[in-house]
Amino acid sequence: MKSKGRFSKFLKNLGPGLITGASDDDPSGIATYSQAGAAFGLKMLWMAPFTFPLMAAMQGMCARIGIVTCQGLTHTLKKYYHPVILWLMLLFSIPAIILNIGADIAGMGAVTNLLFPKIPSFIFSVLFTIIMMVTIVIFPYQKIAGILKWLCLSMFLYLVVPFVVHADWKKAFFSTIIPHVELNKEFIEMMVAILGTTISPYLFFWQATMEAEDVEHQMKQVIVDKRVLQNMAADVNTGMFASNLVMLFIILTTGVVLYNSGFRQIDTVEQAAKALAPLAGKFSYICFALGVIGTGLLAIPVLTGSLSYIIAESFGWQEGLDKKFNEARAFYIVIILSLAIGLLINILGISPMQALIYTAILYGVTSPVMIAVILHIGNNKKIMNNFTNSRLSNILGVITFIIMSVATILLLYFQFK
């Protein structure tokens, strides 16, 4: 009974960290992982455990900043740092997030079209866009958070597929624990793409803001203590672990099914789902497709919410998913416009894969700068009081900074070579 009580308490404490982790596996991320498996088989499975501590450290720092300051990351940047950092972040983050939204909307529409081929994919894209607009504007924060937590279950659809397709578990185990690197353009580009997909700047802002809002809803006078930070760490680590587990299983599925069948090129999530149908059976294909829809419904509100919080905090507008439309008009208008522009990207004929490449470049430019700033905030006693980063967080943060800086240089080199 005691263990049951602990488990239910653990589930109750899950929130922003779980949602952030789950939203990281959006349709564009699924396309990246699918291409990694299709092109290289099981050779990139080790990237899942490798990126986990890096993601957990960065998101943990952002969560701690949100809890201690009771404000979003943009507020802290605006208050304590030179305006140039804020404007550079806005310059690169806004187009990157909108392109990401567009790619995800297109992916959801295309995958749903595979399930219902008589209805054009664009109709589904429009339908999903309207559903998300209405949901975000009408429902208060607590209701949205509850919906997002349930949508996290869609991630587990990907954990089923490898058991259906009879993976070589021994080979998968060794591929997971033993890194494999090939010094060629294709392999390095895919490594960089995975890093850009898993460690995305918009998630830093979302994490800090959601932690701050969670604290605001729980109590008026916040007492930050060891227990609060332990609960936060458990939530973040669970979310990042779930995210990376899904990444591992998607690479495993496509590596077993598509790579072994000679299907080496995946440009979109619908291609991955379509390729799985004749090779792995209809059940695997349906699980994969439903997972794309579920994670899209989870990720797009996070993307639009992150963008709106960043802009609203930058200009001092009223903000908050807990506010009604007439209390924070500009905040909600940004969300509506970002969804509309994301949908428009599909009409303009920009392919989802092109959008992802541009997104990766823009995220790549911002990531090292944001990681450096977050590390500085996390160690700044003036901002964090007695809750500065631990030594382990700093070590992992510096490693992340170095890796993302090298990844950005490599990405730009290969794109403009």
C-alpha positions in Angstrom: 0.0 0.0 0.0 2.9 2.3 0.8 4.6 1.7 -2.6 1.2 2.3 -4.3 0.9 5.6 -2.5 4.4 6.7 -3.5 3.7 5.8 -7.1 0.4 7.8 -7.2 2.2 10.7 -5.6 5.0 10.4 -8.2 2.3 10.4 -11.0 0.6 13.5 -9.5 3.9 15.4 -9.5 4.5 14.8 -13.2 3.6 17.9 -15.2 5.8 20.4 -17.1 8.8 18.1 -17.4 6.7 15.2 -18.8 4.9 17.4 -21.3 8.1 19.0 -22.4 9.8 15.7 -23.0 6.8 14.3 -24.8 6.4 17.3 -27.1 10.1 16.9 -28.1 9.0 13.8 -30.1 6.8 15.9 -32.5 6.1 14.8 -36.1 9.3 16.6 -37.3 11.3 14.8 -34.7 9.8 11.5 -35.7 10.7 12.1 -39.3 14.3 12.7 -38.2 14.5 9.5 -36.1 12.8 7.5 -38.9 15.5 8.7 -41.4 18.2 7.8 -39.0 16.9 4.3 -38.7 16.2 3.9 -42.5 19.6 5.3 -43.6 21.9 3.7 -41.0 20.0 0.8 -39.4 20.8 0.4 -35.7 24.1 2.4 -35.9 22.6 5.5 -34.3 20.7 3.9 -31.4 23.5 5.1 -29.0 22.4 8.7 -29.6 19.3 8.1 -27.3 21.2 7.3 -24.1 23.9 9.8 -25.1 21.6 12.8 -25.4 19.5 11.9 -22.3 21.8 13.4 -19.6 22.4 16.5 -21.8 18.7 17.1 -22.3 17.9 16.4 -18.6 20.6 18.8 -17.4 19.5 21.7 -19.6 15.8 21.3 -19.0 16.5 20.9 -15.2 18.3 24.2 -15.2 15.4 25.9 -17.0 12.9 24.4 -14.6 14.9 25.5 -11.6 15.1 29.1 -13.0 11.3 29.1 -13.5 10.7 27.9 -9.9 13.1 30.2 -8.2 12.3 33.4 -10.2 8.6 32.6 -10.6 9.1 34.0 -14.1 9.7 32.8 -17.7 13.2 32.7 -19.1 12.5 35.8 -21.3 11.6 37.9 -18.3 15.0 36.9 -16.7 16.9 37.7 -19.9 15.1 41.1 -20.2 15.8 42.0 -16.6 19.4 41.0 -16.2 21.1 40.8 -19.6 21.9 43.1 -22.5 19.0 43.7 -24.9 21.1 42.4 -27.9 20.8 38.8 -26.5 17.1 39.1 -26.3 16.7 40.5 -29.8 19.1 37.9 -31.3 17.0 35.2 -29.6 13.8 36.6 -31.1 15.4 37.0 -34.5 16.3 33.3 -34.8 13.6 31.7 -32.6 10.5 33.1 -34.1 11.0 31.9 -37.7 12.4 28.6 -36.4 9.3 27.9 -34.3 6.9 28.9 -37.0 8.6 26.6 -39.6 8.5 23.8 -37.0 4.8 24.4 -36.5 4.2 24.3 -40.3 6.2 21.0 -40.7 4.2 19.4 -37.8 0.8 20.5 -39.2 1.7 19.1 -42.6 2.9 15.9 -41.1 -0.2 15.3 -39.1 -2.4 16.1 -42.2 -0.5 13.7 -44.4 -0.5 10.8 -41.9 -4.2 11.2 -41.3 -4.7 11.1 -45.1 -3.0 7.7 -45.2 -5.6 6.4 -42.7 -8.5 8.1 -44.6 -7.2 8.4 -48.2 -10.4 9.7 -49.7 -10.1 13.0 -47.8 -7.2 15.3 -49.0 -4.4 15.8 -46.5 -4.8 19.6 -46.5 -8.4 19.3 -45.2 -7.0 17.4 -42.2 -4.3 20.0 -41.7 -6.9 22.8 -41.6 -9.1 20.7 -39.2 -6.2 20.1 -36.8 -5.3 23.8 -36.9 -8.8 24.9 -36.1 -9.1 22.3 -33.3 -5.9 23.6 -31.7 -6.8 27.2 -32.1 -10.2 26.7 -30.3 -8.7 24.5 -27.6 -5.9 26.9 -26.7 -8.1 30.0 -26.7 -11.1 28.5 -24.9 -9.7 26.2 -22.2 -7.8 27.5 -19.2 -4.2 26.4 -18.4 -5.1 23.7 -16.0 -7.5 22.0 -18.4 -4.9 22.3 -21.3 -2.2 20.8 -19.0 -4.5 17.9 -18.2 -5.2 17.3 -21.9 -1.5 17.4 -22.7 -0.7 14.9 -19.9 -3.1 12.4 -21.4 -1.7 13.0 -24.9 1.7 11.9 -23.6 0.3 8.4 -23.7 0.4 8.6 -27.5 4.2 8.2 -27.1 3.8 4.6 -25.9 2.4 3.5 -29.3 6.0 3.6 -30.5 7.1 1.2 -27.8 4.7 -1.5 -29.2 6.0 -1.7 -32.8 9.5 -3.3 -32.3 7.9 -6.2 -30.5 5.6 -6.8 -33.5 8.4 -6.7 -36.1 10.7 -9.1 -34.2 13.8 -7.0 -33.6 17.2 -8.5 -33.0 17.4 -7.4 -29.3 21.0 -8.5 -28.8 22.2 -6.4 -31.7 19.9 -3.5 -30.5 21.4 -3.7 -27.0 25.0 -3.5 -28.2 24.2 -0.7 -30.7 22.6 1.2 -27.8 25.6 1.0 -25.4 28.5 1.1 -28.0 28.8 4.4 -29.9 29.4 4.1 -33.7 30.6 7.1 -35.7 31.3 7.4 -39.4 33.3 10.4 -40.7 31.2 11.2 -43.7 28.8 14.0 -44.6 25.6 11.9 -44.3 26.3 10.4 -40.9 27.6 13.6 -39.3 24.6 15.5 -40.7 22.2 13.0 -39.2 24.0 13.2 -35.8 23.6 17.0 -36.0 19.9 16.7 -36.9 19.2 14.5 -33.9 21.0 16.9 -31.6 19.1 19.8 -33.0 15.8 17.9 -32.7 16.4 16.9 -29.1 18.0 20.0 -27.6 15.8 22.8 -29.0 15.8 26.4 -27.6 12.0 26.7 -27.6 11.8 23.9 -25.0 14.1 25.9 -22.6 11.5 28.8 -22.6 8.5 26.5 -22.3 10.0 24.6 -19.4 10.8 27.7 -17.3 7.5 29.4 -18.0 5.4 26.3 -17.2 7.3 25.7 -13.9 6.6 29.3 -13.0 2.9 29.0 -13.9 2.7 25.7 -12.0 4.1 27.3 -8.9 1.7 30.3 -9.3 -1.3 27.9 -9.4 -0.2 25.8 -6.5 0.5 28.5 -3.9 0.7 32.3 -3.7 3.8 32.4 -1.5 6.4 30.0 -2.8 8.8 28.3 -0.5 11.5 26.8 -2.6 13.1 23.9 -0.7 14.8 20.6 -1.3 11.5 18.7 -1.7 10.2 21.1 -4.4 13.4 20.8 -6.4 13.5 17.0 -6.0 9.9 16.8 -7.4 10.9 19.1 -10.3 14.0 16.9 -11.0 11.9 13.7 -11.0 9.4 15.3 -13.4 12.0 16.6 -15.8 14.1 13.4 -15.7 11.0 11.3 -16.4 10.0 13.5 -19.3 13.4 13.4 -20.9 13.8 9.6 -20.3 10.4 9.0 -22.0 11.4 11.3 -24.9 14.6 9.4 -25.5 13.1 6.0 -25.1 10.6 6.9 -27.9 13.5 8.1 -30.0 15.3 4.8 -29.4 12.3 2.7 -30.4 11.5 4.7 -33.5 15.2 4.3 -34.7 14.9 0.6 -33.8 11.6 0.1 -35.7 12.8 1.9 -38.9 16.3 0.4 -38.6 14.9 -3.1 -38.4 12.0 -2.8 -40.9 13.1 -0.1 -43.5 16.9 -0.4 -43.5 16.8 -4.2 -43.7 14.3 -4.0 -46.6 16.5 -1.6 -48.6 14.2 1.4 -47.9 16.9 4.0 -47.1 15.4 7.5 -47.7 12.6 9.0 -45.5 11.8 12.7 -46.1 8.5 12.9 -44.2 6.6 11.0 -41.4 3.9 9.8 -43.9 6.7 8.1 -46.0 7.8 6.3 -42.8 4.3 5.2 -42.0 3.5 4.2 -45.6 6.7 2.2 -45.9 5.9 0.3 -42.7 2.5 -0.9 -43.9 3.5 -3.6 -46.3 6.7 -4.5 -44.5 5.6 -4.6 -40.8 1.9 -5.1 -41.1 -1.1 -2.9 -40.7 -1.1 -2.8 -36.9 2.5 -1.4 -36.8 1.5 1.2 -39.5 -1.6 2.3 -37.6 0.3 2.6 -34.3 3.0 4.7 -36.0 0.4 7.0 -37.7 -1.7 7.5 -34.5 1.5 8.3 -32.6 2.3 11.1 -35.2 -1.2 12.5 -34.7 -1.0 12.3 -30.9 2.4 13.8 -30.6 1.5 16.6 -33.0 -1.5 17.5 -30.9 0.8 17.6 -27.9 3.8 19.4 -29.5 2.0 22.2 -31.5 0.4 23.8 -28.4 3.9 23.7 -26.8 5.4 25.4 -29.9 2.8 28.1 -30.2 2.7 28.6 -26.4 6.5 29.0 -26.3 6.4 31.5 -29.1 3.6 33.6 -27.6 5.3 33.6 -24.1 8.6 34.7 -25.7 7.0 37.6 -27.6 4.6 38.7 -24.8 7.4 38.7 -22.2 9.7 40.6 -24.5 7.1 43.4 -25.1 5.6 43.4 -21.6 2.1 42.2 -22.8 -0.4 40.5 -20.6 0.3 36.7 -20.9 -0.8 33.3 -19.7 -2.7 30.3 -20.8 -4.8 30.7 -17.6 -6.1 34.1 -18.8 -9.2 34.6 -20.9 -8.9 35.9 -24.5 -10.1 39.4 -23.6 -7.5 39.6 -20.7 -4.5 38.7 -22.9 -5.6 39.5 -26.5 -2.1 40.0 -28.0 -0.9 36.8 -26.3 -3.6 34.7 -27.9 -3.4 36.6 -31.3 0.2 35.5 -31.5 -0.9 31.9 -31.0 -3.6 32.2 -33.7 -1.2 33.9 -36.2 1.5 31.3 -35.6 -0.9 28.5 -36.4 -2.3 30.3 -39.4 1.2 31.0 -40.8 2.3 27.4 -40.1 -0.7 26.3 -42.1 0.1 28.8 -44.9 3.6 27.3 -45.2 1.9 24.2 -46.7 0.0 26.2 -49.3 3.2 28.0 -50.4 4.7 24.6 -51.3 7.6 24.6 -48.8 8.2 20.9 -48.1 8.2 19.8 -44.5 11.8 18.5 -44.9 12.9 21.9 -46.2 11.2 23.5 -43.3 13.0 21.1 -40.9 16.4 21.9 -42.5 15.8 25.7 -42.1 14.6 25.1 -38.5 17.7 23.0 -37.6 20.0 25.8 -38.9 18.1 28.5 -36.9 18.0 26.4 -33.8 21.6 25.5 -34.3 22.6 29.2 -34.3 20.6 30.0 -31.1 21.3 26.9 -29.1 24.9 27.5 -28.1 24.1 31.1 -27.1 21.1 30.1 -25.1 22.9 27.3 -23.4 25.7 29.7 -22.4 23.2 32.2 -21.0 21.2 29.5 -19.1 24.5 28.3 -17.5 25.3 31.9 -16.5 21.8 32.4 -15.0 21.9 29.1 -13.2 25.2 30.1 -11.5 24.2 33.7 -10.8 23.5 34.1 -7.0 21.8 37.5 -7.6 19.1 35.7 -9.6 19.1 32.2 -8.1 20.0 33.0 -4.4 21.1 29.7 -2.8 19.7 27.5 -5.6 22.5 27.8 -8.1 23.5 24.8 -10.3 25.1 21.7 -8.9 28.6 20.7 -10.1 27.1 17.9 -12.1 24.6 20.3 -13.9 27.5 22.6 -14.8 29.7 19.8 -16.1 26.8 18.5 -18.3 25.9 22.0 -19.3 29.4 22.8 -20.5 29.6 19.5 -22.4 26.2 20.3 -24.0 27.5 23.8 -25.0 30.7 22.3 -26.6 28.8 19.6 -28.5 26.1 22.0 -29.7 28.7 24.5 -30.8 30.6 21.9 -32.8 27.3 20.6 -34.2 26.3 24.1 -35.4 29.7 24.6 -37.1 29.4 21.2 -38.8 25.8 21.9 -39.8 26.6 25.2 -41.4 29.7 23.8 -43.1 27.8 21.0 -44.8 24.8 23.2 -45.7 26.9 25.9 -47.4 29.9 23.8 -48.5 
